[in-house]
């Protein structure tokens, strides 16, 4: 296949993609669906595996009708479920863990994630494909339980991430296979779920609801945020690089949480004043990526500014909210949030 050049939202040329057919697990989620679309735009056929019911796929904007795309609703953790994935694939992208654990079934979260990772690795080994585990930054900070140690659902979720990393590392050592890991830090953009509890989505949801706006953490925190198009670019660069070391993909620390909240509230037209709780759910300090490897050796640099990214993201949510009305506590929608609709973490 002749490599096709793809473009990010900033219209900057990116390296060509060398694959013919890719398998993407959890491809109906926020980041997964954007990744599927980018691959399709580059002429790569995509099999998307996700057990999410079709009726609940976010915004029904997943590229179900595009040539070369096939969506399969199945649970990759169940034995025998890989039989329908005939491939052959030359790229397997596995979103190894959900962004948050199933609070009612932490043990199943750990077991299912481990099995799904093993089965995805098996598919890559079968076809001699490049395997990429896409993990989350929460591995850098252990979510505390009541006694300050991993506990309950959050502990199982963190251990599942660590188990996925260990499985990939063991697989590479035993088989000399072509595999790598991309650690993704907080991502935002159109199509993220407003219920996911992340900084940007939580601010937008509360602002459009017309009520008070409560933000976990400190107003002076400087979170690392990366727009979804830039994150996808980074993940694909890791996949194409054949790097065997974990690579961090994320934005550099920028404006304070207070400044981000103010921008979001202005874009939504909300008169609310954000209240910061002063405590965080996951770690003593917001995690920041070590992006030197991605910058220097992969040539990756985020290109979408926070101001531009927030404008596009708020515009998407305003477009969704328009048919249903807005909360009573907001002003007229500002003109800056008018367009830019395109297809959370997962």
PALO-873272 format. One line per field, with one value per residue: residue in three letters; x, y, z of N, C-alpha, C in turn; residue number from 0; chain. Coordinates in pm, whole numbers, plus 50000, padded with zeros to 5 digits. Layout:
residu: [Ala|...] $
n.east: [X|...] $
n.north: [Y|...] $
n.up: [Z|...] $
ca.east: [X|...] $
ca.north: [Y|...] $
ca.up: [Z|...] $
c.east: [X|...] $
c.north: [Y|...] $
c.up: [Z|...] $
num: [NUM|...] $
chaine: [A|...] $
//
This chain:
residu: [Unk|Unk|Unk|Unk|Unk|Unk|Unk|Unk|Unk|Unk|Unk|Unk|Unk|Unk|Unk|Unk|Unk|Unk|Unk|Unk|Unk|Unk|Unk|Unk|Unk|Unk|Unk|Unk|Unk|Unk|Unk|Unk|Unk|Unk|Unk|Unk|Unk|Unk|Unk|Unk|Unk|Unk|Unk|Unk|Unk|Unk|Unk|Unk|Unk|Unk|Unk|Unk|Unk|Unk|Unk|Unk|Unk|Unk|Unk|Unk|Unk|Unk|Unk|Unk|Unk|Unk|Unk|Unk|Unk|Unk|Unk|Unk|Unk|Unk|Unk|Unk|Unk|Unk|Unk|Unk|Unk|Unk|Unk|Unk|Unk|Unk|Unk|Unk|Unk|Unk|Unk|Unk|Unk|Unk|Unk|Unk|Unk|Unk|Unk|Unk|Unk|Unk|Unk|Unk|Unk|Unk|Unk|Unk|Unk|Unk|Unk|Unk|Unk|Unk|Unk|Unk|Unk|Unk|Unk|Unk|Unk|Unk|Unk|Unk|Unk|Unk|Unk|Unk|Unk|Unk|Unk|Unk|Unk|Unk|Unk|Unk|Unk|Unk|Unk|Unk|Unk|Unk|Unk|Unk|Unk|Unk|Unk|Unk|Unk|Unk|Unk|Unk|Unk|Unk|Unk|Unk|Unk|Unk|Unk|Unk|Unk|Unk|Unk|Unk|Unk|Unk|Unk|Unk|Unk|Unk|Unk|Unk|Unk|Unk|Unk|Unk|Unk|Unk|Unk|Unk|Unk|Unk|Unk|Unk|Unk|Unk|Unk|Unk|Unk|Unk|Unk|Unk|Unk|Unk|Unk|Unk|Unk|Unk|Unk|Unk|Unk|Unk|Unk|Unk|Unk|Unk|Unk|Unk|Unk|Unk|Unk|Unk|Unk|Unk|Unk|Unk|Unk|Unk|Unk|Unk|Unk|Unk|Unk|Unk|Unk|Unk|Unk|Unk|Unk|Unk|Unk|Unk|Unk|Unk|Unk|Unk|Unk|Unk|Unk|Unk|Unk|Unk|Unk|Unk|Unk|Unk|Unk|Unk|Unk|Unk|Unk|Unk|Unk|Unk|Unk|Unk|Unk|Unk|Unk|Unk|Unk|Unk|Unk|Unk|Unk|Unk|Unk|Unk|Unk|Unk|Unk|Unk|Unk|Unk|Unk|Unk|Unk|Unk|Unk|Unk|Unk|Unk|Unk|Unk|Unk|Unk|Unk|Unk|Unk|Unk|Unk|Unk|Unk|Unk|Unk|Unk|Unk|Unk|Unk|Unk|Unk|Unk|Unk|Unk|Unk|Unk|Unk|Unk|Unk|Unk|Unk|Unk|Unk|Unk|Unk|Unk|Unk|Unk|Unk|Unk|Unk|Unk|Unk|Unk|Unk|Unk|Unk|Unk|Unk|Unk|Unk|Unk|Unk|Unk|Unk|Unk|Unk|Unk|Unk|Unk|Unk|Unk|Unk|Unk|Unk|Unk] $
n.east: [50084|50055|50194|49997|49966|49862|49664|49661|49432|49539|49629|49885|50135|50190|50383|50379|50149|50221|50062|49824|49592|49430|49373|49171|49113|48847|48750|48524|48518|48607|48887|48959|48777|48847|49104|49048|48921|49129|49307|49147|49118|49372|49376|49391|49251|49016|48941|48724|48698|48468|48266|48055|47711|47555|47366|47450|47693|47907|47745|47673|47853|48055|48257|48080|47980|48183|48406|48612|48588|48505|48296|48294|48104|48210|48344|48668|48796|48680|48702|48772|48665|48821|48814|48663|48812|48973|49166|49432|49631|49844|49886|49807|49624|49582|49370|49436|49317|49026|48935|48845|48770|48535|48329|48179|48275|48564|48753|48681|48736|49017|49081|48951|49071|49334|49308|49204|49418|49612|49487|49477|49750|49807|49678|49833|50078|50011|49977|50212|50215|50266|50238|50066|50026|49802|49807|49718|49796|49763|49910|50136|50075|49962|49632|49494|49369|49159|49356|49569|49688|49674|49344|49041|48818|48964|49225|49236|49202|49435|49624|49553|49638|49914|49954|49895|50106|50317|50256|50293|50565|50678|50595|50739|50999|50999|50934|51064|50912|50750|50660|50510|50457|50235|50193|49928|49840|49615|49348|49152|48863|48632|48363|48426|48311|48075|48033|48258|48417|48656|48873|48814|48579|48411|48390|48260|48018|47896|47884|47713|47490|47392|47414|47599|47960|48187|48517|48752|49058|49324|49313|49545|49675|49851|49750|49840|49734|49614|49511|49279|49333|49608|49699|49627|49792|50040|50022|50009|50258|50422|50340|50431|50700|50836|50935|51038|51025|50832|50642|50569|50282|50153|50037|50235|50264|50040|49831|49686|49449|49246|49254|49192|48933|48806|48824|48669|48418|48365|48347|48122|47933|47861|47773|47869|48082|48379|48429|48688|48782|49011|49122|49235|49140|49304|49592|49867|49971|49895|49969|50246|50360|50664|50796|51022|51142|50943|50937|51205|51300|51085|50976|50746|50515|50272|50026|49790|49664|49576|49372|49250|49179|49001|48798|48701|48614|48416|48239|48149|48006|47811|47675|47564|47397|47211|46957|46815|46796|46926|47078|46931|47105|47281|47431|47369|47488|47825|47972|48217|48210|48099|48139|48321|48280|48365|48437|48701|48904|48922] $
n.north: [49881|50221|50468|50707|51052|51211|51465|51684|51860|52111|52136|52060|51882|51533|51237|50967|50688|50351|50122|49862|49731|49775|49682|49805|49822|49895|50094|50250|50445|50771|50861|50638|50640|50871|50796|50580|50717|50880|50688|50579|50805|50813|50604|50351|50040|49953|49751|49774|49696|49667|49645|49809|49884|49948|50154|50324|50428|50699|50989|50885|50924|50772|50624|50441|50387|50420|50338|50052|50028|49837|49751|49565|49423|49295|49120|49126|48992|48749|48394|48254|48459|48587|48462|48567|48769|48791|48928|48969|49162|49446|49626|49652|49820|49863|49966|49945|49966|50084|50431|50459|50250|49972|50025|49848|49598|49530|49316|49179|49375|49382|49116|49091|49296|49205|48961|49055|49205|49005|48851|49037|49075|48819|48818|49005|48870|48646|48756|48887|49159|49508|49595|49806|49923|50137|50324|50484|50792|50756|50560|50673|50782|50643|50570|50665|50470|50433|50416|50537|50369|50164|50055|49868|49935|50134|50058|49808|49892|50040|49836|49679|49835|49826|49554|49523|49666|49503|49263|49329|49394|49147|48994|49113|49048|48770|48699|48866|49047|49308|49559|49815|50088|50349|50613|50793|51119|51357|51416|51621|51739|51758|51530|51404|51254|51417|51331|51224|51328|51462|51754|51956|51856|51831|52098|52214|52071|52143|52420|52454|52346|52538|52563|52571|52565|52332|52241|51984|51987|52232|52586|52688|52482|52348|52193|51931|51936|51804|51845|51644|51577|51623|51439|51195|51214|51188|50928|50773|50830|50702|50440|50405|50428|50209|50198|50050|50128|50273|50559|50888|51078|51386|51713|52004|52154|52422|52708|52800|52603|52771|52973|52822|52739|52987|53059|52855|52904|53159|53100|52935|53112|53140|53272|53178|53132|52961|52705|52574|52267|52203|51953|51644|51367|51155|51169|51318|51539|51686|51474|51503|51479|51322|51431|51441|51234|51185|51436|51481|51250|51144|51360|51485|51734|51907|52094|52234|52507|52581|52773|52761|52490|52467|52636|52494|52262|52348|52456|52224|52099|52294|52283|52031|52073|52259|52174|52096|52291|52528|52565|52770|52948|53086|53309|53462|53267|53309|53441|53329|53059|52911|52723|52449|52154|51824|51476|51051|51069|50709] $
n.up: [50000|49916|50118|50291|50344|50640|50806|51084|51306|51299|51045|50977|50805|50856|50944|50700|50705|50749|50730|50635|50732|51039|51379|51631|51965|52198|52037|52009|52193|52328|52268|52116|51898|51760|51684|51514|51305|51211|51111|50906|50744|50642|50470|50579|50647|50901|51177|51434|51766|52019|52304|52353|52327|52010|52010|52206|52134|52128|52039|51797|51594|51514|51259|51103|50848|50669|50401|50433|50705|50988|51248|51540|51781|52059|52343|52415|52614|52656|52613|52292|52145|51964|51722|51514|51421|51166|51026|50791|51025|51034|51227|51565|51793|52124|52370|52680|52939|53112|53178|53435|53712|53734|53984|54128|54072|54113|54104|53873|53689|53694|53613|53361|53208|53197|53057|52812|52718|52683|52482|52274|52231|52140|51890|51753|51752|51601|51343|51299|51359|51435|51769|51990|52307|52454|52725|53038|53212|53482|53592|53691|53935|54228|54293|54600|54873|55161|55354|55240|55060|54760|54705|54698|54423|54284|54340|54210|53948|53905|53937|53721|53507|53553|53523|53252|53134|53224|53093|52823|52822|52898|52681|52472|52552|52546|52283|52110|51974|51784|51962|52166|52401|52467|52680|52775|52861|53029|52807|52593|52410|52127|52146|52381|52685|52883|53135|53245|53444|53419|53408|53202|53073|53295|53380|53157|53149|53396|53367|53145|53258|53421|53695|54012|53990|54060|54123|54142|54331|54339|54279|54174|54051|53771|53517|53284|52969|52663|52334|52152|51879|51859|52046|51923|51697|51827|51938|51704|51596|51782|51735|51471|51504|51598|51850|52157|52414|52681|52595|52671|52603|52592|52702|52786|53115|53157|53161|53482|53674|53757|53560|53333|53399|53396|53127|53007|53124|53023|52749|52744|52823|53087|53406|53641|53929|53972|54216|54399|54532|54671|54718|54571|54364|54280|54303|54488|54346|54028|53754|53525|53191|53070|52806|52650|52492|52297|52174|52083|51948|51806|51686|51765|51854|52034|51858|51862|52024|52367|52390|52135|52128|52347|52256|52031|52159|52345|52161|52037|52248|52292|52053|52072|52290|52206|52081|52305|52489|52732|53057|53317|53424|53250|53011|52688|52417|52329|52027|51961|52002|51795|51573|51431|51456|51501|51476|52657|52790|52739] $
ca.east: [50000|50129|50165|49915|49993|49743|49676|49596|49338|49614|49665|50028|50161|50242|50447|50285|50115|50269|49984|49711|49474|49457|49274|49168|49020|48780|48749|48403|48532|48649|49014|48960|48703|48930|49213|48992|48897|49256|49357|49066|49154|49501|49362|49411|49128|49010|48845|48706|48639|48416|48142|47952|47598|47556|47279|47513|47820|47896|47696|47649|47941|48160|48254|48027|47949|48297|48473|48727|48565|48417|48282|48255|48068|48247|48430|48793|48844|48615|48769|48714|48606|48910|48802|48602|48909|49057|49279|49549|49658|49983|49888|49707|49627|49500|49346|49444|49241|48935|48983|48809|48732|48398|48332|48110|48340|48707|48826|48653|48809|49155|49089|48910|49171|49451|49277|49191|49552|49675|49427|49520|49888|49804|49643|49950|50178|49961|49991|50337|50177|50312|50141|50083|49939|49776|49777|49689|49898|49737|50013|50239|50034|49875|49514|49496|49249|49134|49477|49677|49742|49574|49240|48912|48810|49073|49346|49229|49220|49577|49696|49525|49730|50048|49956|49900|50245|50402|50227|50357|50709|50710|50573|50853|51118|50989|50915|51134|50809|50747|50554|50546|50358|50214|50124|49852|49804|49479|49308|49022|48824|48498|48317|48454|48189|48062|48018|48380|48478|48782|48865|48746|48441|48334|48361|48160|47888|47837|47855|47593|47376|47339|47426|47733|48070|48281|48633|48846|49194|49360|49301|49677|49727|49876|49735|49891|49621|49651|49394|49267|49401|49751|49724|49623|49917|50148|50006|50045|50404|50479|50314|50513|50842|50891|50996|51001|51018|50710|50655|50465|50218|50068|50072|50315|50184|50007|49762|49634|49311|49161|49250|49119|48792|48754|48807|48554|48296|48342|48303|47986|47842|47814|47806|47909|48220|48424|48471|48787|48768|49138|49174|49234|49091|49390|49732|49897|49991|49858|50084|50291|50434|50804|50778|51147|51162|50849|50976|51337|51323|50968|50938|50607|50490|50132|50014|49664|49674|49467|49262|49182|49120|48883|48691|48643|48547|48294|48147|48089|47906|47701|47599|47485|47298|47117|46820|46752|46788|47038|47043|46881|47207|47382|47400|47362|47608|47914|47998|48341|48189|47994|48155|48424|48232|48417|48437|48768|48973|48833] $
ca.north: [50000|50347|50544|50826|51156|51258|51600|51711|51972|52232|52131|52039|51747|51436|51125|50874|50569|50240|50001|49834|49703|49790|49645|49901|49781|50009|50197|50332|50547|50906|50861|50531|50676|50967|50720|50507|50811|50923|50578|50572|50919|50783|50490|50226|49971|49943|49670|49833|49602|49734|49580|49909|49870|50047|50268|50414|50480|50843|51082|50814|50982|50678|50612|50308|50368|50454|50223|49999|50025|49731|49757|49436|49431|49174|49135|49061|48913|48618|48293|48223|48575|48640|48384|48647|48872|48716|49009|48988|49297|49486|49713|49628|49924|49813|50052|49836|49979|50197|50545|50441|50112|49938|50035|49735|49471|49557|49195|49152|49475|49337|48994|49113|49376|49121|48868|49127|49240|48883|48812|49134|49039|48698|48854|49069|48766|48563|48822|48960|49300|49601|49604|49925|49939|50276|50326|50617|50850|50727|50469|50752|50812|50536|50624|50623|50421|50497|50419|50593|50267|50120|49980|49857|49945|50214|49977|49708|49962|50070|49710|49635|49909|49772|49419|49538|49701|49386|49165|49372|49382|49004|48950|49158|48974|48628|48675|48967|49102|49452|49608|49935|50143|50494|50657|50912|51208|51408|51453|51685|51772|51717|51393|51350|51244|51522|51264|51152|51381|51529|51898|52032|51809|51865|52241|52242|52014|52224|52554|52448|52310|52658|52560|52601|52496|52284|52184|51919|52034|52368|52681|52717|52367|52370|52060|51903|51903|51790|51833|51506|51557|51614|51312|51091|51224|51132|50783|50713|50838|50594|50316|50396|50442|50080|50214|49947|50188|50353|50697|50975|51169|51478|51853|52063|52235|52552|52798|52741|52554|52889|53039|52734|52749|53117|53053|52770|52973|53266|53042|52882|53219|53120|53373|53110|53145|52825|52676|52468|52190|52198|51817|51573|51230|51047|51175|51442|51645|51643|51416|51571|51385|51344|51421|51463|51131|51210|51558|51479|51137|51119|51484|51518|51852|51951|52213|52306|52583|52559|52863|52707|52363|52489|52692|52385|52167|52410|52466|52092|52078|52388|52230|51919|52119|52354|52126|52059|52405|52552|52592|52906|53033|53123|53420|53428|53200|53399|53404|53255|52914|52878|52617|52349|52026|51702|51370|51074|50945|50603] $
ca.up: [50000|49915|50239|50273|50442|50709|50859|51211|51302|51272|50904|50962|50751|50951|50874|50637|50783|50667|50751|50547|50814|51182|51479|51740|52069|52261|51934|52011|52296|52289|52198|52016|51777|51686|51624|51400|51195|51154|51030|50785|50660|50580|50381|50651|50686|51048|51252|51566|51861|52137|52347|52376|52235|51902|52043|52302|52084|52153|51939|51672|51493|51478|51112|51074|50706|50585|50339|50505|50849|51039|51393|51594|51922|52132|52459|52380|52727|52661|52530|52162|52078|51860|51599|51406|51382|51072|50981|50877|51069|51052|51344|51669|51896|52234|52485|52775|53063|53113|53254|53575|53738|53771|54129|54189|54039|54090|54068|53733|53612|53683|53534|53223|53139|53173|52950|52686|52672|52633|52355|52172|52201|52059|51753|51693|51728|51491|51214|51290|51354|51538|51879|52073|52422|52491|52866|53090|53300|53622|53640|53758|54072|54275|54359|54739|54939|55291|55433|55159|54971|54665|54773|54633|54279|54231|54346|54103|53822|53892|53916|53584|53420|53572|53464|53107|53102|53246|52988|52698|52840|52893|52544|52392|52593|52510|52140|52030|51888|51762|52050|52240|52495|52469|52802|52738|52970|53009|52672|52585|52274|52087|52162|52514|52763|52985|53265|53278|53564|53392|53433|53097|53054|53413|53376|53053|53190|53501|53316|53062|53342|53484|53840|54063|53924|54160|54055|54233|54327|54378|54170|54120|53977|53628|53458|53150|52882|52522|52246|52106|51750|51886|52114|51821|51621|51907|51947|51576|51582|51862|51664|51351|51536|51643|51982|52252|52547|52700|52550|52723|52509|52669|52694|52893|53208|53100|53254|53605|53669|53769|53429|53242|53435|53352|52982|52976|53163|52926|52622|52758|52860|53224|53507|53764|53977|54008|54353|54400|54656|54742|54728|54444|54379|54234|54341|54557|54250|53893|53684|53405|53106|53033|52662|52577|52390|52187|52103|52022|51858|51721|51620|51800|51935|52023|51774|51888|52147|52462|52357|52018|52163|52431|52172|51953|52248|52395|52047|52018|52352|52269|51940|52124|52388|52148|52063|52431|52578|52820|53195|53337|53479|53152|52923|52547|52372|52257|51889|51943|52021|51700|51474|51464|51507|51444|51567|52758|52784|52695] $
c.east: [50088|50094|50090|49949|49863|49771|49603|49503|49410|49666|49816|50051|50228|50308|50344|50263|50144|50181|49871|49583|49512|49340|49284|49067|48968|48772|48625|48410|48583|48778|49017|48889|48780|49046|49165|48974|49027|49316|49279|49098|49283|49495|49387|49275|49133|48902|48841|48634|48595|48286|48031|47837|47597|47476|47345|47651|47808|47858|47666|47735|48055|48147|48201|48010|48067|48360|48595|48707|48468|48415|48225|48226|48098|48340|48558|48847|48785|48685|48696|48661|48695|48896|48747|48697|49013|49178|49306|49574|49809|49998|49775|49726|49529|49491|49328|49355|49142|48992|48948|48754|48581|48393|48268|48185|48489|48785|48804|48723|48951|49166|49057|49014|49294|49426|49267|49327|49623|49619|49467|49665|49895|49770|49761|50057|50138|49994|50125|50317|50251|50201|50171|49979|49925|49726|49751|49796|49877|49836|50122|50203|49934|49753|49505|49363|49234|49262|49597|49741|49633|49471|49118|48922|48926|49203|49348|49254|49367|49658|49672|49616|49871|50060|49965|50042|50335|50380|50297|50508|50753|50697|50690|50978|51116|50989|50998|51038|50819|50631|50603|50431|50354|50136|50059|49813|49673|49453|49173|48990|48682|48479|48354|48324|48184|48056|48150|48457|48613|48763|48780|48601|48354|48297|48250|48023|47821|47800|47729|47469|47319|47351|47565|47838|48174|48393|48723|48986|49207|49354|49434|49743|49750|49870|49799|49774|49669|49525|49395|49339|49552|49786|49724|49749|50033|50141|50048|50195|50474|50460|50407|50662|50912|50964|50947|50991|50887|50737|50538|50414|50123|50118|50160|50223|50163|49943|49714|49492|49212|49145|49173|48969|48732|48731|48685|48423|48265|48289|48161|47885|47788|47861|47859|48053|48267|48467|48565|48788|48896|49192|49156|49196|49201|49534|49759|49915|49947|49980|50118|50373|50580|50813|50907|51170|51070|50889|51102|51354|51206|50922|50797|50601|50342|50123|49889|49676|49556|49347|49181|49111|48996|48768|48623|48562|48415|48193|48075|47979|47787|47613|47510|47370|47187|46976|46745|46741|46908|46988|47007|46989|47312|47334|47383|47494|47696|47944|48123|48323|48092|48016|48240|48368|48300|48419|48558|48811|48871|48759] $
c.north: [50124|50428|50672|50925|51199|51393|51610|51828|52102|52238|52123|51898|51659|51321|51033|50753|50445|50115|49987|49809|49706|49735|49745|49851|49905|50125|50280|50440|50677|50903|50755|50569|50778|50895|50643|50600|50856|50814|50568|50686|50894|50660|50355|50164|49944|49846|49726|49733|49679|49666|49680|49887|49982|50171|50367|50462|50632|50920|51017|50871|50889|50643|50478|50284|50397|50330|50181|49988|49911|49740|49626|49453|49297|49210|49056|48973|48772|48519|48271|48342|48629|48567|48468|48754|48808|48795|48988|49135|49324|49591|49673|49735|49883|49916|49961|49845|50094|50310|50534|50300|50097|49930|49916|49603|49491|49434|49161|49252|49429|49215|49015|49193|49292|49024|48938|49165|49118|48841|48908|49107|48914|48725|48918|48966|48679|48623|48892|49111|49382|49611|49730|49925|50089|50275|50468|50662|50814|50627|50544|50783|50709|50597|50577|50567|50490|50511|50472|50492|50226|50030|49973|49869|50024|50136|49873|49773|49994|49944|49656|49706|49852|49632|49427|49574|49579|49281|49201|49357|49236|48949|48990|49077|48831|48604|48766|49034|49253|49508|49730|49982|50294|50527|50792|50991|51280|51467|51522|51714|51730|51567|51333|51349|51348|51461|51207|51210|51447|51680|51970|51988|51842|52011|52272|52192|52103|52363|52554|52410|52428|52662|52601|52515|52461|52208|52116|51980|52180|52461|52709|52596|52406|52234|52052|51855|51897|51769|51698|51482|51543|51483|51196|51094|51160|50982|50716|50724|50730|50461|50298|50394|50311|50092|50103|50003|50264|50499|50778|51068|51258|51620|51897|52139|52375|52645|52725|52691|52670|52958|52954|52742|52879|53117|52971|52841|53089|53211|52988|52992|53208|53233|53311|53143|53007|52816|52558|52399|52186|52058|51748|51427|51127|51053|51308|51560|51596|51588|51496|51473|51423|51323|51440|51362|51155|51332|51538|51367|51107|51244|51528|51640|51888|52083|52295|52376|52554|52648|52808|52577|52378|52546|52584|52290|52224|52423|52334|52067|52172|52339|52115|51968|52201|52299|52103|52175|52412|52575|52738|53000|53077|53237|53370|53368|53297|53350|53321|53105|52861|52755|52503|52224|51912|51593|51390|50951|50834|50539] $
c.up: [50000|50038|50206|50381|50508|50772|50990|51196|51272|51128|50883|50908|50855|50876|50811|50725|50698|50671|50648|50625|50961|51263|51593|51843|52140|52164|51927|52117|52239|52207|52089|51888|51694|51616|51503|51280|51130|51066|50899|50689|50583|50489|50445|50685|50836|51091|51393|51655|51985|52174|52377|52279|52132|51938|52136|52257|52077|52028|51805|51560|51457|51331|51062|50924|50614|50525|50421|50655|50884|51190|51443|51742|51988|52246|52435|52493|52729|52569|52399|52086|51967|51728|51484|51356|51291|51026|50833|50908|51066|51162|51438|51775|52005|52346|52605|52895|53048|53196|53401|53594|53753|53923|54198|54170|54012|54048|53921|53642|53588|53592|53388|53145|53106|53057|52815|52630|52615|52499|52243|52133|52112|51914|51681|51660|51611|51355|51196|51286|51459|51643|51960|52183|52450|52634|52911|53188|53445|53679|53717|53903|54119|54343|54503|54785|55073|55373|55354|55066|54873|54731|54683|54483|54220|54233|54236|53968|53799|53867|53775|53485|53430|53511|53312|53063|53115|53136|52858|52708|52833|52752|52455|52424|52542|52360|52051|51933|51881|51843|52126|52326|52480|52595|52773|52863|52936|52870|52678|52439|52246|52103|52297|52594|52873|53125|53317|53395|53543|53400|53328|53082|53174|53418|53275|53096|53295|53452|53231|53142|53418|53635|53886|53994|54031|54091|54158|54220|54366|54258|54104|54054|53831|53557|53320|53065|52738|52439|52176|51973|51770|51955|52014|51735|51697|51916|51817|51548|51663|51790|51545|51381|51566|51776|52075|52394|52561|52665|52604|52613|52589|52656|52809|52989|53150|53200|53378|53583|53679|53633|53328|53270|53384|53201|52942|53009|53068|52795|52629|52789|53000|53315|53636|53800|54023|54153|54349|54536|54738|54763|54594|54468|54361|54283|54409|54463|54112|53821|53560|53323|53091|52883|52582|52466|52270|52105|52021|51918|51765|51649|51651|51890|51923|51948|51802|52023|52239|52428|52239|52052|52249|52349|52091|52041|52300|52282|52023|52121|52335|52155|51983|52211|52325|52132|52194|52528|52669|52961|53213|53385|53381|53067|52782|52503|52295|52117|51870|51954|51918|51616|51521|51526|51432|51550|51659|52772|52759|52811] $
num: [0|1|2|3|4|5|6|7|8|9|10|11|12|13|14|15|16|17|18|19|20|21|22|23|24|25|26|27|28|29|30|31|32|33|34|35|36|37|38|39|40|41|42|43|44|45|46|47|48|49|50|51|52|53|54|55|56|57|58|59|60|61|62|63|64|65|66|67|68|69|70|71|72|73|74|75|76|77|78|79|80|81|82|83|84|85|86|87|88|89|90|91|92|93|94|95|96|97|98|99|100|101|102|103|104|105|106|107|108|109|110|111|112|113|114|115|116|117|118|119|120|121|122|123|124|125|126|127|128|129|130|131|132|133|134|135|136|137|138|139|140|141|142|143|144|145|146|147|148|149|150|151|152|153|154|155|156|157|158|159|160|161|162|163|164|165|166|167|168|169|170|171|172|173|174|175|176|177|178|179|180|181|182|183|184|185|186|187|188|189|190|191|192|193|194|195|196|197|198|199|200|201|202|203|204|205|206|207|208|209|210|211|212|213|214|215|216|217|218|219|220|221|222|223|224|225|226|227|228|229|230|231|232|233|234|235|236|237|238|239|240|241|242|243|244|245|246|247|248|249|250|251|252|253|254|255|256|257|258|259|260|261|262|263|264|265|266|267|268|269|270|271|272|273|274|275|276|277|278|279|280|281|282|283|284|285|286|287|288|289|290|291|292|293|294|295|296|297|298|299|300|301|302|303|304|305|306|307|308|309|310|311|312|313|314|315|316|317|318|319|320|321|322|323|324|325|326|327|328|329|330|331|332|333|334|335|336|337|338|339|340|341|342|343|344|345] $
chaine: [A|A|A|A|A|A|A|A|A|A|A|A|A|A|A|A|A|A|A|A|A|A|A|A|A|A|A|A|A|A|A|A|A|A|A|A|A|A|A|A|A|A|A|A|A|A|A|A|A|A|A|A|A|A|A|A|A|A|A|A|A|A|A|A|A|A|A|A|A|A|A|A|A|A|A|A|A|A|A|A|A|A|A|A|A|A|A|A|A|A|A|A|A|A|A|A|A|A|A|A|A|A|A|A|A|A|A|A|A|A|A|A|A|A|A|A|A|A|A|A|A|A|A|A|A|A|A|A|A|A|A|A|A|A|A|A|A|A|A|A|A|A|A|A|A|A|A|A|A|A|A|A|A|A|A|A|A|A|A|A|A|A|A|A|A|A|A|A|A|A|A|A|A|A|A|A|A|A|A|A|A|A|A|A|A|A|A|A|A|A|A|A|A|A|A|A|A|A|A|A|A|A|A|A|A|A|A|A|A|A|A|A|A|A|A|A|A|A|A|A|A|A|A|A|A|A|A|A|A|A|A|A|A|A|A|A|A|A|A|A|A|A|A|A|A|A|A|A|A|A|A|A|A|A|A|A|A|A|A|A|A|A|A|A|A|A|A|A|A|A|A|A|A|A|A|A|A|A|A|A|A|A|A|A|A|A|A|A|A|A|A|A|A|A|A|A|A|A|A|A|A|A|A|A|A|A|A|A|A|A|A|A|A|A|A|A|A|A|A|A|A|A|A|A|A|A|A|A|A|A|A|A|A|A|A|A|A|A|A|A|A|A|A|A|A|A] $
//
